[in-house]
Amino acid sequence: MTGFEIASGAVGHEAEHVSTHGADYQAALQRLWERGNGVSSWGDDGLFGGFAAAYAECTQVSLMALLGVSGEITGTAEGLAATARNTNVAESAIAEDVGRVSWA
């Protein structure tokens, strides 16, 4: 015995929660992406050209980093769901095998 147990029902339930949070996060990120960097609202008088370019680049890098976080959330949800599925399959197979054992 390892002392390690997986409550597959609870893991599956939490996988759904994480998946929902991932979808919400991705939707919020999409809204940020569509909004753009906001530099165009500053006007183009040339005074802030260098700052605007740096700001736009920082915004782009930040959004790409957040996109990576979104992928991790989605991957975590998929991993939890796979763990719940695999645990159920393993428990079913074990129960079936134990049922076939003849105790003489």
Backbone as XML, in Angstrom:
<?xml version="1.0"?>
<chain id="A" units="angstrom">
  <residue number="1" name="MET">
    <atom name="N" x="0.820" y="-1.188" z="0.000"/>
    <atom name="CA" x="0.000" y="0.000" z="0.000"/>
    <atom name="C" x="0.864" y="1.252" z="0.000"/>
  </residue>
  <residue number="2" name="THR">
    <atom name="N" x="0.493" y="2.168" z="-0.812"/>
    <atom name="CA" x="1.235" y="3.424" z="-0.867"/>
    <atom name="C" x="0.618" y="4.487" z="0.032"/>
  </residue>
  <residue number="3" name="GLY">
    <atom name="N" x="-0.624" y="4.266" z="0.434"/>
    <atom name="CA" x="-1.314" y="5.287" z="1.207"/>
    <atom name="C" x="-1.827" y="6.416" z="0.324"/>
  </residue>
  <residue number="4" name="PHE">
    <atom name="N" x="-1.710" y="6.222" z="-0.978"/>
    <atom name="CA" x="-2.119" y="7.237" z="-1.943"/>
    <atom name="C" x="-3.441" y="6.812" z="-2.560"/>
  </residue>
  <residue number="5" name="GLU">
    <atom name="N" x="-4.454" y="7.632" z="-2.415"/>
    <atom name="CA" x="-5.751" y="7.326" z="-3.000"/>
    <atom name="C" x="-6.205" y="8.501" z="-3.845"/>
  </residue>
  <residue number="6" name="ILE">
    <atom name="N" x="-6.957" y="8.173" z="-4.879"/>
    <atom name="CA" x="-7.524" y="9.208" z="-5.735"/>
    <atom name="C" x="-9.039" y="9.065" z="-5.685"/>
  </residue>
  <residue number="7" name="ALA">
    <atom name="N" x="-9.709" y="10.095" z="-5.256"/>
    <atom name="CA" x="-11.167" y="10.126" z="-5.291"/>
    <atom name="C" x="-11.550" y="10.609" z="-6.683"/>
  </residue>
  <residue number="8" name="SER">
    <atom name="N" x="-11.738" y="9.650" z="-7.587"/>
    <atom name="CA" x="-11.907" y="10.010" z="-8.999"/>
    <atom name="C" x="-13.117" y="10.900" z="-9.238"/>
  </residue>
  <residue number="9" name="GLY">
    <atom name="N" x="-14.183" y="10.717" z="-8.457"/>
    <atom name="CA" x="-15.348" y="11.586" z="-8.616"/>
    <atom name="C" x="-15.013" y="13.031" z="-8.291"/>
  </residue>
  <residue number="10" name="ALA">
    <atom name="N" x="-14.297" y="13.228" z="-7.194"/>
    <atom name="CA" x="-13.903" y="14.585" z="-6.794"/>
    <atom name="C" x="-12.922" y="15.183" z="-7.795"/>
  </residue>
  <residue number="11" name="VAL">
    <atom name="N" x="-11.995" y="14.363" z="-8.276"/>
    <atom name="CA" x="-11.017" y="14.858" z="-9.254"/>
    <atom name="C" x="-11.729" y="15.263" z="-10.543"/>
  </residue>
  <residue number="12" name="GLY">
    <atom name="N" x="-12.688" y="14.443" z="-10.977"/>
    <atom name="CA" x="-13.456" y="14.780" z="-12.179"/>
    <atom name="C" x="-14.250" y="16.061" z="-12.006"/>
  </residue>
  <residue number="13" name="HIS">
    <atom name="N" x="-14.843" y="16.215" z="-10.822"/>
    <atom name="CA" x="-15.613" y="17.428" z="-10.523"/>
    <atom name="C" x="-14.709" y="18.664" z="-10.552"/>
  </residue>
  <residue number="14" name="GLU">
    <atom name="N" x="-13.550" y="18.556" z="-9.939"/>
    <atom name="CA" x="-12.618" y="19.686" z="-9.927"/>
    <atom name="C" x="-12.049" y="19.955" z="-11.319"/>
  </residue>
  <residue number="15" name="ALA">
    <atom name="N" x="-11.919" y="18.920" z="-12.129"/>
    <atom name="CA" x="-11.475" y="19.122" z="-13.514"/>
    <atom name="C" x="-12.458" y="20.020" z="-14.253"/>
  </residue>
  <residue number="16" name="GLU">
    <atom name="N" x="-13.752" y="19.805" z="-14.000"/>
    <atom name="CA" x="-14.775" y="20.660" z="-14.613"/>
    <atom name="C" x="-14.635" y="22.101" z="-14.131"/>
  </residue>
  <residue number="17" name="HIS">
    <atom name="N" x="-14.380" y="22.279" z="-12.827"/>
    <atom name="CA" x="-14.201" y="23.639" z="-12.293"/>
    <atom name="C" x="-12.996" y="24.328" z="-12.934"/>
  </residue>
  <residue number="18" name="VAL">
    <atom name="N" x="-11.881" y="23.623" z="-12.997"/>
    <atom name="CA" x="-10.672" y="24.216" z="-13.580"/>
    <atom name="C" x="-10.905" y="24.529" z="-15.054"/>
  </residue>
  <residue number="19" name="SER">
    <atom name="N" x="-11.615" y="23.654" z="-15.742"/>
    <atom name="CA" x="-11.922" y="23.892" z="-17.153"/>
    <atom name="C" x="-12.774" y="25.153" z="-17.320"/>
  </residue>
  <residue number="20" name="THR">
    <atom name="N" x="-13.753" y="25.324" z="-16.434"/>
    <atom name="CA" x="-14.594" y="26.526" z="-16.471"/>
    <atom name="C" x="-13.757" y="27.774" z="-16.204"/>
  </residue>
  <residue number="21" name="HIS">
    <atom name="N" x="-12.878" y="27.701" z="-15.207"/>
    <atom name="CA" x="-12.004" y="28.843" z="-14.917"/>
    <atom name="C" x="-11.094" y="29.132" z="-16.110"/>
  </residue>
  <residue number="22" name="GLY">
    <atom name="N" x="-10.606" y="28.082" z="-16.748"/>
    <atom name="CA" x="-9.758" y="28.255" z="-17.926"/>
    <atom name="C" x="-10.490" y="28.947" z="-19.057"/>
  </residue>
  <residue number="23" name="ALA">
    <atom name="N" x="-11.742" y="28.559" z="-19.276"/>
    <atom name="CA" x="-12.542" y="29.190" z="-20.330"/>
    <atom name="C" x="-12.803" y="30.659" z="-20.004"/>
  </residue>
  <residue number="24" name="ASP">
    <atom name="N" x="-13.102" y="30.945" z="-18.731"/>
    <atom name="CA" x="-13.313" y="32.338" z="-18.313"/>
    <atom name="C" x="-12.037" y="33.160" z="-18.499"/>
  </residue>
  <residue number="25" name="TYR">
    <atom name="N" x="-10.917" y="32.587" z="-18.114"/>
    <atom name="CA" x="-9.623" y="33.260" z="-18.248"/>
    <atom name="C" x="-9.328" y="33.537" z="-19.720"/>
  </residue>
  <residue number="26" name="GLN">
    <atom name="N" x="-9.581" y="32.534" z="-20.558"/>
    <atom name="CA" x="-9.304" y="32.690" z="-21.982"/>
    <atom name="C" x="-10.212" y="33.756" z="-22.600"/>
  </residue>
  <residue number="27" name="ALA">
    <atom name="N" x="-11.475" y="33.812" z="-22.165"/>
    <atom name="CA" x="-12.395" y="34.830" z="-22.671"/>
    <atom name="C" x="-11.930" y="36.230" z="-22.268"/>
  </residue>
  <residue number="28" name="ALA">
    <atom name="N" x="-11.478" y="36.373" z="-21.030"/>
    <atom name="CA" x="-10.969" y="37.675" z="-20.577"/>
    <atom name="C" x="-9.724" y="38.063" z="-21.356"/>
  </residue>
  <residue number="29" name="LEU">
    <atom name="N" x="-8.870" y="37.101" z="-21.587"/>
    <atom name="CA" x="-7.650" y="37.353" z="-22.355"/>
    <atom name="C" x="-7.987" y="37.755" z="-23.788"/>
  </residue>
  <residue number="30" name="GLN">
    <atom name="N" x="-8.992" y="37.112" z="-24.356"/>
    <atom name="CA" x="-9.414" y="37.448" z="-25.721"/>
    <atom name="C" x="-9.895" y="38.896" z="-25.790"/>
  </residue>
  <residue number="31" name="ARG">
    <atom name="N" x="-10.645" y="39.325" z="-24.768"/>
    <atom name="CA" x="-11.111" y="40.723" z="-24.743"/>
    <atom name="C" x="-9.930" y="41.689" z="-24.675"/>
  </residue>
  <residue number="32" name="LEU">
    <atom name="N" x="-8.913" y="41.344" z="-23.872"/>
    <atom name="CA" x="-7.717" y="42.194" z="-23.804"/>
    <atom name="C" x="-7.012" y="42.237" z="-25.154"/>
  </residue>
  <residue number="33" name="TRP">
    <atom name="N" x="-6.910" y="41.079" z="-25.789"/>
    <atom name="CA" x="-6.231" y="40.983" z="-27.082"/>
    <atom name="C" x="-6.950" y="41.845" z="-28.123"/>
  </residue>
  <residue number="34" name="GLU">
    <atom name="N" x="-8.286" y="41.767" z="-28.135"/>
    <atom name="CA" x="-9.077" y="42.530" z="-29.104"/>
    <atom name="C" x="-8.995" y="44.026" z="-28.839"/>
  </residue>
  <residue number="35" name="ARG">
    <atom name="N" x="-8.868" y="44.399" z="-27.592"/>
    <atom name="CA" x="-8.800" y="45.816" z="-27.226"/>
    <atom name="C" x="-7.531" y="46.470" z="-27.750"/>
  </residue>
  <residue number="36" name="GLY">
    <atom name="N" x="-6.497" y="45.684" z="-27.890"/>
    <atom name="CA" x="-5.235" y="46.226" z="-28.381"/>
    <atom name="C" x="-4.436" y="46.868" z="-27.266"/>
  </residue>
  <residue number="37" name="ASN">
    <atom name="N" x="-3.406" y="47.571" z="-27.657"/>
    <atom name="CA" x="-2.511" y="48.138" z="-26.645"/>
    <atom name="C" x="-2.898" y="49.543" z="-26.208"/>
  </residue>
  <residue number="38" name="GLY">
    <atom name="N" x="-3.857" y="50.159" z="-26.862"/>
    <atom name="CA" x="-4.333" y="51.469" z="-26.455"/>
    <atom name="C" x="-3.451" y="52.631" z="-26.872"/>
  </residue>
  <residue number="39" name="VAL">
    <atom name="N" x="-2.355" y="52.353" z="-27.555"/>
    <atom name="CA" x="-1.421" y="53.413" z="-27.937"/>
    <atom name="C" x="-2.064" y="54.388" z="-28.920"/>
  </residue>
  <residue number="40" name="SER">
    <atom name="N" x="-2.940" y="53.899" z="-29.786"/>
    <atom name="CA" x="-3.538" y="54.773" z="-30.798"/>
    <atom name="C" x="-4.364" y="55.893" z="-30.170"/>
  </residue>
  <residue number="41" name="SER">
    <atom name="N" x="-4.867" y="55.693" z="-28.962"/>
    <atom name="CA" x="-5.672" y="56.730" z="-28.319"/>
    <atom name="C" x="-4.828" y="57.899" z="-27.819"/>
  </residue>
  <residue number="42" name="TRP">
    <atom name="N" x="-3.505" y="57.743" z="-27.802"/>
    <atom name="CA" x="-2.633" y="58.804" z="-27.323"/>
    <atom name="C" x="-2.392" y="59.881" z="-28.375"/>
  </residue>
  <residue number="43" name="GLY">
    <atom name="N" x="-2.750" y="59.606" z="-29.592"/>
    <atom name="CA" x="-2.468" y="60.553" z="-30.666"/>
    <atom name="C" x="-1.051" y="60.356" z="-31.173"/>
  </residue>
  <residue number="44" name="ASP">
    <atom name="N" x="-0.771" y="60.922" z="-32.334"/>
    <atom name="CA" x="0.546" y="60.720" z="-32.948"/>
    <atom name="C" x="1.221" y="62.071" z="-33.129"/>
  </residue>
  <residue number="45" name="ASP">
    <atom name="N" x="1.689" y="62.635" z="-32.027"/>
    <atom name="CA" x="2.368" y="63.922" z="-32.127"/>
    <atom name="C" x="3.885" y="63.772" z="-32.132"/>
  </residue>
  <residue number="46" name="GLY">
    <atom name="N" x="4.375" y="62.547" z="-32.066"/>
    <atom name="CA" x="5.805" y="62.302" z="-32.149"/>
    <atom name="C" x="6.542" y="62.402" z="-30.836"/>
  </residue>
  <residue number="47" name="LEU">
    <atom name="N" x="5.954" y="63.060" z="-29.843"/>
    <atom name="CA" x="6.634" y="63.223" z="-28.566"/>
    <atom name="C" x="6.779" y="61.907" z="-27.805"/>
  </residue>
  <residue number="48" name="PHE">
    <atom name="N" x="5.779" y="61.096" z="-27.914"/>
    <atom name="CA" x="5.777" y="59.849" z="-27.155"/>
    <atom name="C" x="6.060" y="58.632" z="-28.020"/>
  </residue>
  <residue number="49" name="GLY">
    <atom name="N" x="6.614" y="58.827" z="-29.188"/>
    <atom name="CA" x="6.862" y="57.726" z="-30.122"/>
    <atom name="C" x="7.667" y="56.594" z="-29.521"/>
  </residue>
  <residue number="50" name="GLY">
    <atom name="N" x="8.774" y="56.914" z="-28.878"/>
    <atom name="CA" x="9.621" y="55.883" z="-28.270"/>
    <atom name="C" x="8.916" y="55.175" z="-27.131"/>
  </residue>
  <residue number="51" name="PHE">
    <atom name="N" x="8.234" y="55.961" z="-26.315"/>
    <atom name="CA" x="7.493" y="55.373" z="-25.204"/>
    <atom name="C" x="6.353" y="54.495" z="-25.710"/>
  </residue>
  <residue number="52" name="ALA">
    <atom name="N" x="5.632" y="54.977" z="-26.721"/>
    <atom name="CA" x="4.507" y="54.219" z="-27.274"/>
    <atom name="C" x="4.978" y="52.892" z="-27.850"/>
  </residue>
  <residue number="53" name="ALA">
    <atom name="N" x="6.104" y="52.898" z="-28.538"/>
    <atom name="CA" x="6.636" y="51.655" z="-29.113"/>
    <atom name="C" x="7.020" y="50.673" z="-28.012"/>
  </residue>
  <residue number="54" name="ALA">
    <atom name="N" x="7.677" y="51.166" z="-26.974"/>
    <atom name="CA" x="8.067" y="50.294" z="-25.860"/>
    <atom name="C" x="6.835" y="49.762" z="-25.132"/>
  </residue>
  <residue number="55" name="TYR">
    <atom name="N" x="5.852" y="50.617" z="-24.952"/>
    <atom name="CA" x="4.616" y="50.205" z="-24.285"/>
    <atom name="C" x="3.896" y="49.137" z="-25.102"/>
  </residue>
  <residue number="56" name="ALA">
    <atom name="N" x="3.818" y="49.339" z="-26.406"/>
    <atom name="CA" x="3.160" y="48.363" z="-27.279"/>
    <atom name="C" x="3.878" y="47.015" z="-27.217"/>
  </residue>
  <residue number="57" name="GLU">
    <atom name="N" x="5.199" y="47.044" z="-27.200"/>
    <atom name="CA" x="5.969" y="45.798" z="-27.117"/>
    <atom name="C" x="5.743" y="45.106" z="-25.771"/>
  </residue>
  <residue number="58" name="CYS">
    <atom name="N" x="5.741" y="45.865" z="-24.696"/>
    <atom name="CA" x="5.488" y="45.285" z="-23.366"/>
    <atom name="C" x="4.092" y="44.673" z="-23.291"/>
  </residue>
  <residue number="59" name="THR">
    <atom name="N" x="3.131" y="45.360" z="-23.873"/>
    <atom name="CA" x="1.768" y="44.836" z="-23.893"/>
    <atom name="C" x="1.716" y="43.513" z="-24.640"/>
  </residue>
  <residue number="60" name="GLN">
    <atom name="N" x="2.380" y="43.459" z="-25.783"/>
    <atom name="CA" x="2.406" y="42.237" z="-26.590"/>
    <atom name="C" x="3.067" y="41.087" z="-25.825"/>
  </residue>
  <residue number="61" name="VAL">
    <atom name="N" x="4.199" y="41.350" z="-25.205"/>
    <atom name="CA" x="4.911" y="40.315" z="-24.440"/>
    <atom name="C" x="4.049" y="39.841" z="-23.267"/>
  </residue>
  <residue number="62" name="SER">
    <atom name="N" x="3.390" y="40.768" z="-22.594"/>
    <atom name="CA" x="2.528" y="40.407" z="-21.466"/>
    <atom name="C" x="1.374" y="39.522" z="-21.915"/>
  </residue>
  <residue number="63" name="LEU">
    <atom name="N" x="0.749" y="39.881" z="-23.021"/>
    <atom name="CA" x="-0.355" y="39.065" z="-23.525"/>
    <atom name="C" x="0.113" y="37.673" z="-23.922"/>
  </residue>
  <residue number="64" name="MET">
    <atom name="N" x="1.298" y="37.576" z="-24.482"/>
    <atom name="CA" x="1.836" y="36.259" z="-24.843"/>
    <atom name="C" x="2.102" y="35.431" z="-23.580"/>
  </residue>
  <residue number="65" name="ALA">
    <atom name="N" x="2.588" y="36.065" z="-22.533"/>
    <atom name="CA" x="2.816" y="35.352" z="-21.268"/>
    <atom name="C" x="1.494" y="34.876" z="-20.683"/>
  </residue>
  <residue number="66" name="LEU">
    <atom name="N" x="0.491" y="35.734" z="-20.730"/>
    <atom name="CA" x="-0.825" y="35.354" z="-20.222"/>
    <atom name="C" x="-1.434" y="34.230" z="-21.054"/>
  </residue>
  <residue number="67" name="LEU">
    <atom name="N" x="-1.144" y="34.220" z="-22.339"/>
    <atom name="CA" x="-1.600" y="33.132" z="-23.200"/>
    <atom name="C" x="-0.968" y="31.815" z="-22.752"/>
  </residue>
  <residue number="68" name="GLY">
    <atom name="N" x="0.287" y="31.863" z="-22.339"/>
    <atom name="CA" x="0.950" y="30.675" z="-21.804"/>
    <atom name="C" x="0.283" y="30.182" z="-20.529"/>
  </residue>
  <residue number="69" name="VAL">
    <atom name="N" x="-0.110" y="31.108" z="-19.660"/>
    <atom name="CA" x="-0.818" y="30.739" z="-18.431"/>
    <atom name="C" x="-2.148" y="30.076" z="-18.787"/>
  </residue>
  <residue number="70" name="SER">
    <atom name="N" x="-2.823" y="30.618" z="-19.785"/>
    <atom name="CA" x="-4.086" y="30.037" z="-20.237"/>
    <atom name="C" x="-3.898" y="28.590" z="-20.679"/>
  </residue>
  <residue number="71" name="GLY">
    <atom name="N" x="-2.821" y="28.337" z="-21.397"/>
    <atom name="CA" x="-2.524" y="26.971" z="-21.831"/>
    <atom name="C" x="-2.275" y="26.041" z="-20.656"/>
  </residue>
  <residue number="72" name="GLU">
    <atom name="N" x="-1.624" y="26.548" z="-19.619"/>
    <atom name="CA" x="-1.366" y="25.733" z="-18.427"/>
    <atom name="C" x="-2.662" y="25.412" z="-17.686"/>
  </residue>
  <residue number="73" name="ILE">
    <atom name="N" x="-3.563" y="26.377" z="-17.607"/>
    <atom name="CA" x="-4.852" y="26.127" z="-16.954"/>
    <atom name="C" x="-5.612" y="25.052" z="-17.722"/>
  </residue>
  <residue number="74" name="THR">
    <atom name="N" x="-5.659" y="25.186" z="-19.041"/>
    <atom name="CA" x="-6.342" y="24.198" z="-19.876"/>
    <atom name="C" x="-5.688" y="22.828" z="-19.737"/>
  </residue>
  <residue number="75" name="GLY">
    <atom name="N" x="-4.373" y="22.792" z="-19.757"/>
    <atom name="CA" x="-3.653" y="21.528" z="-19.609"/>
    <atom name="C" x="-3.896" y="20.872" z="-18.258"/>
  </residue>
  <residue number="76" name="THR">
    <atom name="N" x="-3.997" y="21.682" z="-17.215"/>
    <atom name="CA" x="-4.276" y="21.151" z="-15.882"/>
    <atom name="C" x="-5.666" y="20.524" z="-15.834"/>
  </residue>
  <residue number="77" name="ALA">
    <atom name="N" x="-6.642" y="21.202" z="-16.419"/>
    <atom name="CA" x="-8.004" y="20.654" z="-16.458"/>
    <atom name="C" x="-8.032" y="19.336" z="-17.222"/>
  </residue>
  <residue number="78" name="GLU">
    <atom name="N" x="-7.341" y="19.294" z="-18.363"/>
    <atom name="CA" x="-7.298" y="18.062" z="-19.153"/>
    <atom name="C" x="-6.593" y="16.946" z="-18.384"/>
  </residue>
  <residue number="79" name="GLY">
    <atom name="N" x="-5.525" y="17.283" z="-17.673"/>
    <atom name="CA" x="-4.804" y="16.292" z="-16.876"/>
    <atom name="C" x="-5.653" y="15.736" z="-15.744"/>
  </residue>
  <residue number="80" name="LEU">
    <atom name="N" x="-6.391" y="16.612" z="-15.066"/>
    <atom name="CA" x="-7.277" y="16.152" z="-13.995"/>
    <atom name="C" x="-8.372" y="15.241" z="-14.542"/>
  </residue>
  <residue number="81" name="ALA">
    <atom name="N" x="-8.946" y="15.626" z="-15.677"/>
    <atom name="CA" x="-9.992" y="14.797" z="-16.286"/>
    <atom name="C" x="-9.433" y="13.438" z="-16.697"/>
  </residue>
  <residue number="82" name="ALA">
    <atom name="N" x="-8.243" y="13.416" z="-17.263"/>
    <atom name="CA" x="-7.614" y="12.151" z="-17.662"/>
    <atom name="C" x="-7.313" y="11.289" z="-16.441"/>
  </residue>
  <residue number="83" name="THR">
    <atom name="N" x="-6.878" y="11.909" z="-15.348"/>
    <atom name="CA" x="-6.609" y="11.166" z="-14.117"/>
    <atom name="C" x="-7.887" y="10.516" z="-13.598"/>
  </residue>
  <residue number="84" name="ALA">
    <atom name="N" x="-8.974" y="11.266" z="-13.596"/>
    <atom name="CA" x="-10.255" y="10.712" z="-13.137"/>
    <atom name="C" x="-10.691" y="9.554" z="-14.028"/>
  </residue>
  <residue number="85" name="ARG">
    <atom name="N" x="-10.582" y="9.731" z="-15.344"/>
    <atom name="CA" x="-10.952" y="8.666" z="-16.288"/>
    <atom name="C" x="-10.102" y="7.422" z="-16.081"/>
  </residue>
  <residue number="86" name="ASN">
    <atom name="N" x="-8.793" y="7.617" z="-16.029"/>
    <atom name="CA" x="-7.876" y="6.484" z="-15.878"/>
    <atom name="C" x="-8.088" y="5.758" z="-14.549"/>
  </residue>
  <residue number="87" name="THR">
    <atom name="N" x="-8.370" y="6.513" z="-13.503"/>
    <atom name="CA" x="-8.626" y="5.899" z="-12.200"/>
    <atom name="C" x="-9.888" y="5.051" z="-12.250"/>
  </residue>
  <residue number="88" name="ASN">
    <atom name="N" x="-10.930" y="5.572" z="-12.880"/>
    <atom name="CA" x="-12.171" y="4.801" z="-13.015"/>
    <atom name="C" x="-11.948" y="3.520" z="-13.807"/>
  </residue>
  <residue number="89" name="VAL">
    <atom name="N" x="-11.212" y="3.616" z="-14.901"/>
    <atom name="CA" x="-10.924" y="2.438" z="-15.723"/>
    <atom name="C" x="-10.128" y="1.415" z="-14.918"/>
  </residue>
  <residue number="90" name="ALA">
    <atom name="N" x="-9.114" y="1.879" z="-14.206"/>
    <atom name="CA" x="-8.280" y="0.969" z="-13.409"/>
    <atom name="C" x="-9.091" y="0.314" z="-12.295"/>
  </residue>
  <residue number="91" name="GLU">
    <atom name="N" x="-9.911" y="1.095" z="-11.605"/>
    <atom name="CA" x="-10.722" y="0.531" z="-10.526"/>
    <atom name="C" x="-11.718" y="-0.487" z="-11.056"/>
  </residue>
  <residue number="92" name="SER">
    <atom name="N" x="-12.303" y="-0.216" z="-12.211"/>
    <atom name="CA" x="-13.237" y="-1.170" z="-12.824"/>
    <atom name="C" x="-12.526" y="-2.459" z="-13.199"/>
  </residue>
  <residue number="93" name="ALA">
    <atom name="N" x="-11.349" y="-2.340" z="-13.787"/>
    <atom name="CA" x="-10.583" y="-3.529" z="-14.179"/>
    <atom name="C" x="-10.183" y="-4.344" z="-12.955"/>
  </residue>
  <residue number="94" name="ILE">
    <atom name="N" x="-9.777" y="-3.674" z="-11.900"/>
    <atom name="CA" x="-9.386" y="-4.378" z="-10.675"/>
    <atom name="C" x="-10.592" y="-5.089" z="-10.066"/>
  </residue>
  <residue number="95" name="ALA">
    <atom name="N" x="-11.725" y="-4.398" z="-10.022"/>
    <atom name="CA" x="-12.936" y="-5.009" z="-9.462"/>
    <atom name="C" x="-13.345" y="-6.224" z="-10.283"/>
  </residue>
  <residue number="96" name="GLU">
    <atom name="N" x="-13.228" y="-6.129" z="-11.589"/>
    <atom name="CA" x="-13.563" y="-7.253" z="-12.467"/>
    <atom name="C" x="-12.612" y="-8.424" z="-12.228"/>
  </residue>
  <residue number="97" name="ASP">
    <atom name="N" x="-11.326" y="-8.130" z="-12.121"/>
    <atom name="CA" x="-10.340" y="-9.188" z="-11.879"/>
    <atom name="C" x="-10.549" y="-9.844" z="-10.518"/>
  </residue>
  <residue number="98" name="VAL">
    <atom name="N" x="-10.828" y="-9.060" z="-9.506"/>
    <atom name="CA" x="-11.052" y="-9.606" z="-8.167"/>
    <atom name="C" x="-12.294" y="-10.495" z="-8.171"/>
  </residue>
  <residue number="99" name="GLY">
    <atom name="N" x="-13.288" y="-10.118" z="-8.941"/>
    <atom name="CA" x="-14.510" y="-10.913" z="-9.036"/>
    <atom name="C" x="-14.280" y="-12.260" z="-9.693"/>
  </residue>
  <residue number="100" name="ARG">
    <atom name="N" x="-13.256" y="-12.376" z="-10.519"/>
    <atom name="CA" x="-12.956" y="-13.630" z="-11.214"/>
    <atom name="C" x="-12.075" y="-14.570" z="-10.402"/>
  </residue>
  <residue number="101" name="VAL">
    <atom name="N" x="-11.478" y="-14.063" z="-9.363"/>
    <atom name="CA" x="-10.579" y="-14.895" z="-8.561"/>
    <atom name="C" x="-11.409" y="-15.927" z="-7.797"/>
  </residue>
  <residue number="102" name="SER">
    <atom name="N" x="-10.988" y="-17.174" z="-7.901"/>
    <atom name="CA" x="-11.668" y="-18.212" z="-7.116"/>
    <atom name="C" x="-10.804" y="-18.515" z="-5.899"/>
  </residue>
  <residue number="103" name="TRP">
    <atom name="N" x="-11.372" y="-18.325" z="-4.766"/>
    <atom name="CA" x="-10.653" y="-18.531" z="-3.513"/>
    <atom name="C" x="-10.865" y="-19.976" z="-3.074"/>
  </residue>
  <residue number="104" name="ALA">
    <atom name="N" x="-9.870" y="-20.779" z="-3.255"/>
    <atom name="CA" x="-9.994" y="-22.202" z="-2.915"/>
    <atom name="C" x="-9.430" y="-22.513" z="-1.562"/>
  </residue>
</chain>
